[in-house]
Amino acid sequence: MSRYQKANVLISLFVLLFFLTLSIITSQWGFFLWSLLPIFIVNMTAFTNKKQRN
């Protein structure tokens, strides 16, 4: 894993834990559920490889 990918994973985990904590405190699970898709998309874009141009 590159340095960029490691930073991306750590930030994503922090954001996910933040929304999980917010959802537990407020008892409104919409915060957590609506944060799952954007976090998943960001992680997928970080781990996909670009095609090299010749």
C-alpha positions as CSV (number, residue, x, y, z in Angstrom):
1,M,0.0,0.0,0.0
2,S,1.2,3.4,-0.8
3,R,1.4,6.3,1.6
4,Y,-1.7,7.9,0.0
5,Q,-3.7,4.7,0.4
6,K,-2.8,4.3,4.1
7,A,-3.8,7.9,4.8
8,N,-7.0,7.4,2.9
9,V,-7.9,4.3,5.0
10,L,-7.1,6.0,8.3
11,I,-9.2,9.1,7.4
12,S,-12.0,6.9,6.3
13,L,-12.0,4.9,9.5
14,F,-12.0,8.1,11.5
15,V,-14.9,9.5,9.6
16,L,-16.8,6.2,9.9
17,L,-16.2,6.1,13.7
18,F,-17.3,9.8,13.9
19,F,-20.7,9.0,12.2
20,L,-21.1,5.8,14.2
21,T,-20.6,7.8,17.5
22,L,-23.0,10.5,16.3
23,S,-25.6,7.9,15.4
24,I,-25.3,6.2,18.8
25,I,-25.6,9.5,20.7
26,T,-28.6,10.8,18.7
27,S,-30.2,7.4,18.0
28,Q,-30.7,8.4,14.4
29,W,-29.0,5.8,12.3
30,G,-29.4,7.8,9.1
31,F,-26.2,9.6,9.8
32,F,-24.2,6.4,9.8
33,L,-26.1,4.7,6.9
34,W,-25.8,7.7,4.6
35,S,-22.0,7.9,5.3
36,L,-21.3,4.3,4.2
37,L,-21.7,4.8,0.5
38,P,-19.5,7.9,0.2
39,I,-16.8,6.3,2.3
40,F,-16.9,3.2,0.2
41,I,-16.7,5.2,-3.0
42,V,-13.6,7.2,-1.8
43,N,-11.9,4.0,-0.8
44,M,-12.6,2.3,-4.1
45,T,-11.2,5.3,-6.0
46,A,-8.0,5.2,-3.9
47,F,-7.4,1.5,-4.6
48,T,-8.1,1.4,-8.3
49,N,-5.1,1.5,-10.5
50,K,-4.8,4.0,-13.4
51,K,-3.9,2.6,-16.8
52,Q,-0.4,3.6,-17.8
53,R,-0.2,5.6,-21.1
54,N,2.5,4.6,-23.6
